[in-house]
Amino acid sequence: MLYYLLRRLLMAVPVMFLIALIVFMLLRLTPGDPAQAIAGDQASPEQIAAIRDSLGLDAPLATQFTTWIGNMLRGDFGHSLISQRPVLEMIGQRIGPTLALATVAMVLTVVISLPLGVVAARRHGGLVDRLVMSLSVLGFSVPIFVIGYVLIGIFAVHLKWFPVQGYRPLAEGFWPFLHRIFLPGLALSLIYIALVSRMTRAAMLEVLREDYIRTARAKGLSERVILFRHALRNAAIPILTVVGTGFAMMISGVVVTETVFNVPGLGRLVVDAVLARDYPLIQAIILLTAGTYVVINLLIDISYALTDPRIRYQ
Amino acid sequence: MTTPLNPALPRRRLAGNLPHWTVILSLAILAAALAMAILAPQLANFEPTRINAAMRLQPASETYWLGTDSFGRDLYSRIIHGARVSLVVGAGVAAGAILIGLPLGLLAGWFRGLDAVLMRLMDGMMAIPGILLAIAIVALTKAGLVTVIIAIMIPEIPQVVRLVRSRVLAARAEPYVEAAQLLGTPAPRLILRHLLPATIAPLIVQATYIYASAILTEAALSFLGVGIGTEIPTWGNIMAEGRLYFAMRPWLVFWPAIVLSLCILSINLLGDALRDRLDPKMKGRAD
């Protein structure tokens, strides 16, 4: 078991290294002078020289890369080109709303899509099943900002149940927080709900055909125990997998949702950074989200091994 | 990284020879979108970029079928012209991702030494959220049609490589490939004649999903202000401009949204139908 954990951890190292390399090369492969690209068309030679200097662009490529990696390993992700503040500090200030948004979306996803998927599989071909399948195709087809505007149109402008935009941190009270985060959370979760309920349904359909389910039925167990104890637990692995790989999708959703609902989180920070060509900030945010993706998927992999002894021996 | 386990195989009743009504409807919608794109100058009532300050934010009328935007431009004409960019971006991204991903996948599936390196690289790329990579690429280069296509295409490549590789690995275990190997077929011929055909059906299906997701990503990029410049109307930037007036004229956002979503929905439904027909065992999206 320990050997398995160590091996999984070690495998994440080259992936992280490659991610860093890709992010690094992104700037250096840009046609022309990267400093010029960052500074924009109207920049003076002095401004370009300053950017050159702060990014260390005059050093050989390999030196640039090792310096950059070395600094990051020591926790120095560089300074913003615009505000001159440490990048990590800026990210730290904006991560709260994003985490809150993602958590609300995740809770909504689990609460809504697991029962939907289970019921759809239980009554395969029935009304709920067809509804889940049609709604999930629809969920994949409507841009998330349109979902956001539809929700705002109905629940904020028309019914006035929620404020149109804005954010309150949890520290200012749970209800004001929930009141403002609910609609963006719902908008963000819809595509995730489409994905997870589809996968839950598919995994449950597979499991429900297994012999042990027939045995459980023959023993006279109640349908609820069979579905949630026996079947859902065994269907958990593909569901967890899709939750992990879908994390990248959620990040894209976060960027757009925060813009629609004016939530001051990481997504807005990265869009502002891109519009201002604040490259150290862009690099750091991409690296951190990619790192989070790797860690989440690593944790999911490890959780398989912990819950399912069959996997460890493969 | 994780390898998704095979989700439940589709167990749909065998379709008859007649396509399902959703397929026919999807084809009709896509044909209409294609006609819009090709015949845009004929179908549009106005130049999509003609500004008329006296006619700002007009409601729908006989002259302006869907009303006008904040510059007094005709919304209907802009949506018709917007079809061009969306369809071209979708086609460009799907074609590009397959042109690059297919050879890489074939090589990774065949040359085991290359496989380990290439797949770790793909794992790394997949960990970077596509939209972040795309906005970073657009931000660092001049925002134009080609840049946007490339920026959306790059994050799609790993999916194609993984799909092709898994198909090649499966085909390698087949007796006909072993037989060809024993007969001394040279590697290039073996790959092109015996392994490539096994990847075509799933690739066609994958292409439809890439097409749909590329159109969505283009719209999201335009919406965030890092897409193709506003001088060319796209469904994404029409919505992006319309959102500023959303409270007053929500249909500036909803009309392009409906057209866009109908197209994406049709492509997705068509992709699902193609998958059921061509490749019932395809992994990936569960049904």
Boltz contact constraints between the chains, C-beta under 6 A:
constraints:
  - contact:
      token1: [A, 14]
      token2: [B, 120]
      max_distance: 6.0
  - contact:
      token1: [A, 15]
      token2: [B, 123]
      max_distance: 6.0
  - contact:
      token1: [A, 15]
      token2: [B, 124]
      max_distance: 6.0
  - contact:
      token1: [A, 18]
      token2: [B, 120]
      max_distance: 6.0
  - contact:
      token1: [A, 18]
      token2: [B, 121]
      max_distance: 6.0
  - contact:
      token1: [A, 18]
      token2: [B, 124]
      max_distance: 6.0
  - contact:
      token1: [A, 19]
      token2: [B, 124]
      max_distance: 6.0
  - contact:
      token1: [A, 19]
      token2: [B, 127]
      max_distance: 6.0
  - contact:
      token1: [A, 22]
      token2: [B, 124]
      max_distance: 6.0
  - contact:
      token1: [A, 30]
      token2: [B, 140]
      max_distance: 6.0
  - contact:
      token1: [A, 37]
      token2: [B, 140]
      max_distance: 6.0
  - contact:
      token1: [A, 137]
      token2: [B, 268]
      max_distance: 6.0
  - contact:
      token1: [A, 140]
      token2: [B, 268]
      max_distance: 6.0
  - contact:
      token1: [A, 141]
      token2: [B, 261]
      max_distance: 6.0
  - contact:
      token1: [A, 141]
      token2: [B, 264]
      max_distance: 6.0
  - contact:
      token1: [A, 141]
      token2: [B, 265]
      max_distance: 6.0
  - contact:
      token1: [A, 141]
      token2: [B, 268]
      max_distance: 6.0
  - contact:
      token1: [A, 142]
      token2: [B, 261]
      max_distance: 6.0
  - contact:
      token1: [A, 143]
      token2: [B, 216]
      max_distance: 6.0
  - contact:
      token1: [A, 143]
      token2: [B, 219]
      max_distance: 6.0
  - contact:
      token1: [A, 145]
      token2: [B, 223]
      max_distance: 6.0
  - contact:
      token1: [A, 146]
      token2: [B, 257]
      max_distance: 6.0
  - contact:
      token1: [A, 149]
      token2: [B, 253]
      max_distance: 6.0
  - contact:
      token1: [A, 153]
      token2: [B, 250]
      max_distance: 6.0
  - contact:
      token1: [A, 198]
      token2: [B, 286]
      max_distance: 6.0
  - contact:
      token1: [A, 199]
      token2: [B, 286]
      max_distance: 6.0
  - contact:
      token1: [A, 202]
      token2: [B, 7]
      max_distance: 6.0
  - contact:
      token1: [A, 202]
      token2: [B, 8]
      max_distance: 6.0
  - contact:
      token1: [A, 202]
      token2: [B, 286]
      max_distance: 6.0
  - contact:
      token1: [A, 205]
      token2: [B, 8]
      max_distance: 6.0
  - contact:
      token1: [A, 206]
      token2: [B, 8]
      max_distance: 6.0
  - contact:
      token1: [A, 238]
      token2: [B, 5]
      max_distance: 6.0
  - contact:
      token1: [A, 238]
      token2: [B, 7]
      max_distance: 6.0
  - contact:
      token1: [A, 241]
      token2: [B, 2]
      max_distance: 6.0
  - contact:
      token1: [A, 241]
      token2: [B, 4]
      max_distance: 6.0
  - contact:
      token1: [A, 248]
      token2: [B, 129]
      max_distance: 6.0
  - contact:
      token1: [A, 251]
      token2: [B, 129]
      max_distance: 6.0
  - contact:
      token1: [A, 252]
      token2: [B, 129]
      max_distance: 6.0
  - contact:
      token1: [A, 252]
      token2: [B, 131]
      max_distance: 6.0
  - contact:
      token1: [A, 255]
      token2: [B, 131]
      max_distance: 6.0
  - contact:
      token1: [A, 256]
      token2: [B, 220]
      max_distance: 6.0
  - contact:
      token1: [A, 271]
      token2: [B, 224]
      max_distance: 6.0
  - contact:
      token1: [A, 274]
      token2: [B, 135]
      max_distance: 6.0
  - contact:
      token1: [A, 274]
      token2: [B, 139]
      max_distance: 6.0
  - contact:
      token1: [A, 274]
      token2: [B, 226]
      max_distance: 6.0
  - contact:
      token1: [A, 277]
      token2: [B, 139]
      max_distance: 6.0
  - contact:
      token1: [A, 282]
      token2: [B, 136]
      max_distance: 6.0
  - contact:
      token1: [A, 286]
      token2: [B, 128]
      max_distance: 6.0
  - contact:
      token1: [A, 286]
      token2: [B, 132]
      max_distance: 6.0
  - contact:
      token1: [A, 289]
      token2: [B, 129]
      max_distance: 6.0
  - contact:
      token1: [A, 290]
      token2: [B, 127]
      max_distance: 6.0
  - contact:
      token1: [A, 290]
      token2: [B, 128]
      max_distance: 6.0
  - contact:
      token1: [A, 293]
      token2: [B, 127]
      max_distance: 6.0
  - contact:
      token1: [A, 294]
      token2: [B, 127]
      max_distance: 6.0
  - contact:
      token1: [A, 297]
      token2: [B, 1]
      max_distance: 6.0
  - contact:
      token1: [A, 297]
      token2: [B, 2]
      max_distance: 6.0
  - contact:
      token1: [A, 301]
      token2: [B, 2]
      max_distance: 6.0
